[in-house]
Amino acid sequence: MADIMTADYPRLARTVAALTQGERDVIALMATVVCEVHHADDRFDWTGFYRVTEPGLLRIGPYQGGHGCLSIPFSRGVCGACATTGQPQIVADVDAFPGHIACASSTRSELVLPVRDRKGHLIAVFDIDSDLPGAFGETDARELAAILDAVFGAGQRR
């Protein structure tokens, strides 16, 4: 794995902050975050948002990679578990996750983070899939959550 580029999270946070400063359109923000995060790390094979569009339902938002699932109920998969619990989901082996939704058969591991607005309401989940088993850890979850919070949540510049 020595040849795999992994994210430089401090640099990524600075880049995302500079690119999103002053932007208020949520879809534009999501598209920018997805693009920067996806290209920051070779482990990230699919990166995207699933937006809360109605109670109990996520719909695909901006993403990078192959096709994603168009909609995901809160009751299904890793994204649904994140939306339901409001907690990050770090899945080292998607085949061992009960109810995993296989949007891509190559996916081996997954990281899903809740995305909240300034009022604390869940607006989306941020989903990263990897074709590598055990690709994600607590550092990834913590650093990416801080970036999401800075852009969409309590850290958002007014």
C-alpha positions as CSV (number, residue, x, y, z in Angstrom):
1,M,0.0,0.0,0.0
2,A,3.0,2.3,-0.1
3,D,2.1,3.5,-3.5
4,I,-1.5,4.5,-2.5
5,M,-2.0,8.3,-2.0
6,T,-3.9,9.0,1.2
7,A,-5.5,12.3,2.1
8,D,-3.5,15.2,3.6
9,Y,-6.4,16.3,5.7
10,P,-5.1,19.7,6.9
11,R,-4.4,20.6,3.2
12,L,-7.8,19.3,2.1
13,A,-9.6,21.3,4.9
14,R,-7.8,24.5,3.8
15,T,-8.6,23.9,0.1
16,V,-12.3,23.1,0.8
17,A,-12.6,26.2,3.0
18,A,-11.1,28.4,0.4
19,L,-13.3,27.0,-2.4
20,T,-16.5,27.2,-0.4
21,Q,-16.1,30.5,1.4
22,G,-19.2,32.7,0.9
23,E,-21.1,30.0,-1.0
24,R,-24.6,29.4,0.3
25,D,-26.1,27.0,-2.3
26,V,-26.1,23.6,-0.7
27,I,-25.8,21.6,-3.9
28,A,-22.9,23.8,-5.1
29,L,-21.2,23.1,-1.7
30,M,-21.8,19.4,-1.9
31,A,-20.5,19.2,-5.5
32,T,-17.3,21.1,-4.4
33,V,-16.7,19.0,-1.3
34,V,-17.3,15.7,-3.2
35,C,-14.8,16.7,-6.0
36,E,-12.1,17.7,-3.6
37,V,-12.5,14.7,-1.2
38,H,-12.8,12.2,-4.0
39,H,-9.5,13.3,-5.7
40,A,-7.6,13.6,-2.4
41,D,-7.2,9.9,-1.7
42,D,-6.7,6.8,-3.8
43,R,-8.7,4.7,-1.4
44,F,-11.9,6.6,-2.3
45,D,-13.5,4.8,-5.3
46,W,-17.0,6.4,-4.9
47,T,-17.7,9.5,-3.0
48,G,-21.0,11.3,-2.7
49,F,-23.9,12.7,-0.8
50,Y,-27.3,11.2,-0.2
51,R,-29.7,14.0,0.6
52,V,-32.6,13.8,3.0
53,T,-35.5,14.7,0.6
54,E,-38.4,13.5,2.7
55,P,-38.9,11.8,6.0
56,G,-37.1,8.5,6.1
57,L,-35.7,8.8,2.5
58,L,-32.3,9.6,1.1
59,R,-31.8,10.6,-2.6
60,I,-28.6,10.7,-4.5
61,G,-26.9,14.1,-4.6
62,P,-23.6,15.2,-6.1
63,Y,-21.1,12.3,-6.4
64,Q,-17.9,11.2,-8.1
65,G,-17.4,7.6,-9.4
66,G,-19.7,5.1,-11.0
67,H,-23.5,5.2,-10.7
68,G,-24.9,5.2,-7.2
69,C,-28.2,4.1,-5.9
70,L,-30.9,6.6,-6.7
71,S,-32.7,6.4,-3.4
72,I,-32.1,4.7,0.0
73,P,-34.7,4.4,2.7
74,F,-33.4,5.1,6.2
75,S,-34.2,1.4,7.0
76,R,-31.6,0.0,4.6
77,G,-27.9,-0.2,4.3
78,V,-24.9,1.7,5.7
79,C,-26.3,5.0,4.6
80,G,-29.6,4.3,6.2
81,A,-27.9,3.2,9.4
82,C,-26.1,6.5,9.5
83,A,-29.2,8.5,8.8
84,T,-31.2,6.6,11.5
85,T,-28.6,6.8,14.2
86,G,-26.9,10.1,13.3
87,Q,-23.6,8.3,14.0
88,P,-20.6,7.7,11.7
89,Q,-20.5,4.3,10.2
90,I,-17.1,2.7,9.6
91,V,-17.5,-0.6,7.8
92,A,-14.3,-2.6,7.3
93,D,-16.2,-5.4,5.4
94,V,-19.4,-4.5,3.6
95,D,-20.3,-8.2,3.2
96,A,-20.5,-8.5,7.0
97,F,-22.8,-5.6,7.4
98,P,-26.5,-6.8,7.7
99,G,-28.6,-5.3,4.9
100,H,-25.7,-3.7,3.0
101,I,-26.8,-2.3,-0.4
102,A,-24.4,-3.2,-3.1
103,C,-24.5,-0.3,-5.5
104,A,-21.1,-1.5,-6.9
105,S,-20.0,-5.1,-6.6
106,S,-16.4,-4.0,-6.2
107,T,-17.0,-2.2,-2.9
108,R,-15.2,-3.8,0.0
109,S,-15.4,-1.1,2.8
110,E,-17.4,2.0,3.5
111,L,-17.4,5.2,5.5
112,V,-20.7,7.1,6.0
113,L,-21.0,10.4,8.0
114,P,-24.0,12.4,8.9
115,V,-24.2,15.9,7.5
116,R,-26.0,18.5,9.6
117,D,-27.0,22.1,9.0
118,R,-26.3,25.0,11.4
119,K,-29.5,24.1,13.4
120,G,-28.4,20.5,13.8
121,H,-30.9,19.0,11.4
122,L,-29.7,16.0,9.3
123,I,-29.6,17.2,5.7
124,A,-27.6,14.3,4.1
125,V,-25.1,11.6,4.6
126,F,-21.7,11.6,3.1
127,D,-20.8,8.2,1.7
128,I,-17.3,7.0,0.7
129,D,-16.8,3.5,-0.8
130,S,-13.5,1.8,-1.3
131,D,-12.6,-1.3,-3.3
132,L,-10.0,-2.1,-0.5
133,P,-11.1,-4.0,2.6
134,G,-10.7,-2.1,5.9
135,A,-9.8,1.2,4.1
136,F,-11.2,3.6,6.7
137,G,-10.5,4.4,10.3
138,E,-11.4,6.8,13.1
139,T,-8.9,9.4,11.7
140,D,-10.8,9.5,8.4
141,A,-14.1,9.8,10.1
142,R,-12.9,12.6,12.5
143,E,-11.1,14.6,9.8
144,L,-13.9,14.4,7.2
145,A,-16.6,15.2,9.8
146,A,-14.7,18.4,10.7
147,I,-14.6,19.4,7.1
148,L,-18.3,18.7,6.7
149,D,-19.1,20.6,9.9
150,A,-17.1,23.6,8.7
151,V,-18.9,23.7,5.4
152,F,-22.5,22.8,6.4
153,G,-22.8,22.9,10.2
154,A,-21.9,24.9,13.2
155,G,-18.6,26.0,11.8
156,Q,-20.2,27.4,8.6
157,R,-19.3,31.0,7.9
158,R,-22.3,33.2,7.7
